Structure formats: C-alpha cells, structure tokens
Amino acid sequence: MTRVLVAEGVRKRYGALVALDDVDLEIAAGEVLALLGPNGAGKTTLVSIVAGLRRADAGRVEVAGCDVARDPHGARLRLGLAPQELGVYPTLSVRDNLRFHGELAGLRGAELRRRIAEAAQALALERLLARAARTLSGGEARRLHTAMSVMGRPALLLLDEPTAGADLDMRAQLLALVRALAAEGTGVCYSTHYLHEVERLGASVAIIDAGRIAARGSLDALVGRYGRAGVELRFDGPPPPLDGDRVSDTSVRVATREAPAEAAARILARLGAETRRLRAVELIEPSLESVFLDVTGRRFSVNGHHAGGGEDDDGGA
Amino acid sequence: MVARSLAIARNDLRIVARDAFPVVLLVIVPFVGMVFMKPAFRPTLRAEGLAHANGAEQAVPGMLVTCGFLLVSYVGYGFYREHAWRTWERLRASPATTAEIMAGKALCSLALAALQFVLVFGAGSLLMGLDVRGSWAAVVLVGAAFGLFVVAAGLAVTAVCRTVMQANTIAYLGTLLLACLGGALVPLSLLPPWARTIAPAAPTYWAMRGYRHAIEGGAGDALAAAGVLLAGALALALVAAWRMRFEQARTGFA
C-alpha cells in the first residue's frame, strides 16, 4: 500500500515545552486519518512540520516519498494545506484566490479553469466566483479556504480543524469532498474537535496527547480495544470510595463489561447514604469519545467544553 | 521557477490593482512636484552652466527618485499583508520555493517601478519640456538600476523589520533623508559643502548623477552611476537573503 505520509521519531521542543515526543505516524493513499487531541496536544505542530513550516528537532518526515527536510520543494508539490486560521486574499475574487493556488500548483489554461470549476462545485462556490473574498460570510470564506488547498490535487491533504465555525451545509460539503478525494487516492490528515465527523467519515484515528501518539488504529479497532462502557457519577464534594478512576475532584468513572444501565443500578444500590450527595449519573457507551476518555484520562473537549457528539448535523452526507 | 514567480507577481499586481489609489498617487505626486519645482530649478541649473536648461532636467528625475524610493515600503507590504491576511503560511506550504516567493514579490515591485518610470518620464518629456540631449537608452538603464536598487532595499528592510510600522518608518524617513542628501529634492549645488561631501554615500546621489548625465549627454558617467546602483542592489539583495527568516512571525498592521 502506498504511503503518502511517513513520520518517524519526530520530536519538537519549544524551550522547556515538549510539543512532540517521538511521534510515529503513517497515512496510506486513500486513507482519511483523524488526528484527535486536546488543545496543546501537538496536532498543529505536527501538521506544521509535515507541511514544512516548522523543522523537527529530530526524526524524519516523508510526503509521498519526498523527505520534507531534504527535498522540501518535492514534498510541497505533493501536499495541500488548509491551516486552522482562515487565510484568503480578501480583496481578490473567489476565482482569483483559486486561480493563484492553481497556478502555484503548476496548472495553466484549460486545465486551470477546469480545476477551478471542480473545486468551486465541490464546495458550492460556483455562484460566488466573481465575489471579493472580503464580502463572503464566515462559512463561505471557510469553503474558499479549503477549496484553495485542493487545487493541486495533492497526494496528501492536511486539513487543520476545517469545520471550525462552519455551518451545517459546509460541514456536509466538506465531508463529502474528503470522501471523494480519498476515493481518488488522496491521503487526508483531518485534525478536528468534532468526534461525530470522524465517525461519519469512517476515518482511522490517531489520538495525540502531550506530544505523543497515544493510540492509532481504525475506529472499530480502537473502540473494540479501548472503548469500555462505564458509569460516571458526580457528587457534591469528593466521591466516595468506588472501584473506579477519579476524573475530577467530584467525579468518578467506573468501567464495566456489563451494560452501563445494569452497572449503574448495581453501583447505586451499593452507595447507601452517599446517594444523598449524588448529583449526576452518566452512562458511557463504547464510542470514540469513550476511547478518548480511556486513552487520555480526559473527556474530549474544546476549550474545556464537551464536544464529543450529539451534533448529528452533517445531514448524513 | 519562472512560472511560479510570475504567478506570485501577477497575484500581487491583482491585489495592487484592487486598491490602485496609492499607486496613482505615486505617479501624480511627482508630476505635481515637477510643476512646482521646474521653474525654481531653472536659474540654479543655468547658474551651473546649463544654458539651455528649463528646470525639467532636475525636476523630472528628482521627483522620480524621491517618489520612487517610496516603493521601498511597497516591497514590504507584499510580505506584511500576507501575514495580516494569514496567507503567508499557506504560501510557504505551496510548491513555491523561498527564492520563487522572493522573486515574485520583487517582480511585482519592479513592475510598479517601471510603470512609475514610464509615466513620470513620459509626462516630463511630453508635458514638462524635458529634452533628453544624451541617450534615452542610458536613461532607461539608470532607471532599471535604480528600480533594482529600490526593490533590493525594500527586501532588505523587510528582512530586518518584524512589523510594518518599523519598515514604513525606515522607508519614509529614509526617503526624505536620502532625497535631500542625494540632490533629488534640490540640486546638489544648493547643498552646504559638508552635505556635498557625504552625498556620494546616498544611492539617490548616484541615481540623480546617472539621470542628469544621461539627459545631458554624459553616457559614460551615466553607466558608471548605474553600475554603482547595481552593486548596491546586489549588496542589499545579499543582506535580504542573509537576514530574511520566512518562518519568523511578522505583524501586518501594527
């Protein structure tokens, strides 16, 4: 199987902070890899190193066979990047923004026009082609931002939180685009805070935590290996002694092999007088979210807010 | 390399075209300056021994050199706005190499310098009575050397300044100082002796010397002045290549 990304032993420090610690990662052609991790875990640093924007202190990165350090030009010819922060030329039209990145990718003439039309169609930009980018809504600008990264039909596409702030239509369009690109052989590294997108994409998953790849595998394999069911109980004050893991000053999580509801009934029956201090009970089914919880010991969150799922909002695209 | 550099230059020119007012000013202001300064320069030039002079011989190249130097800040804008618009990182991650990006940015500014040269000298010749008794080819050569110097200076200033304010301050005050010192704003003969002594340290001196000789017939001296400007451009380009840090964060609008 052709590998479009090979990262081996990648390390990066910022002063005393270890951003990446011996990271190994591979993406095959046609694979969508979701890169998950809490803020500050090292996702953006890894994406930046793969894109050649930062140098690793140690290790090796190859994009479609080109070493990023030794042949940065060759590597950049084979990758597309949509950074986390929106980056478009606001005074230029949508068409000129796309044209520029097509020209940088070496496209000319009819081929360039065809690729502009394809990218615009994939992200519903056709009717906006003549509009200046500064007049676009946030979601439209995000669509343009993403479309610019696919103009060169890269072997490896790096999407760093591509749906941040996007509306429901845009999420559906983007997920459809990612699936289509993967079907054509593009390897996609998809950094996101939205677990349901990963499940919708059927992506394989790499969980990065404190600069290390904490888990890597297909969604099913990870859920099968790590995604234990459990019951999480929150108390008024410190939790009583239970056979579980403390997840906060007031909460404890009890893993179980039985159905979470049955386990909850059993635990509640044993609580006795402590039941009066009980404030909440949550049943945790095996899922990507429970995988993340099990691997990192933390709930998946965006800036401290739960972001695990429930947003069944991509319209099934 | 050429194709991607040209793509970057075209993209920058499209951006300039969408906000053409500053470029229009860079052509109009020298013309207005010529109108005001030409009569004032006539007696000075005649006192220098140019019996045929009408003042345009100093006013046209003088205003072009003064306003041309302002393009130093335009070179910087080509980089700082990429940071402000957050397009810099994706440009760096594109197939364009460092050299292609630098060349593309430089080409855009060179095109602006060429446009300014053509329009100012064209207006000077057609409307201000500028009589090139020497060689138009030498005038063009000096203009090309001066354009290259200005662009190289812009790249060097951008390389050492982390904010657009730093770059603009250097560009604007540098333009004023060098235009005075080099004899672009007023003829050298009106400057005090100490200023005339140190004037050759200013690139504007060599630009004015080159233009004046090319206009008045001293093609050899014009070529020598162009050579000095080209050597200076090369030195500044080397400084830019040495000090430019593409990975360095820059502040676009502060």
Interface residues (C-beta under 8 A of the other chain):
Chain A: S48 A51 G52 L53 R54 P72 H73 R76 L77 L79 L81 A82 P83 E85 L86 G87 V88 Y89 P90 T91 L92 D96 F100 H101 E103 L104 A105 G106 R108 A132 M148 S149 G152
Chain B: A3 R4 A7 I8 R10 N11 R14 I15 R18 D19 W85 R86 T87 W88 E89 R90 L91 R92 A93 S94 P95 A96 T97 E247
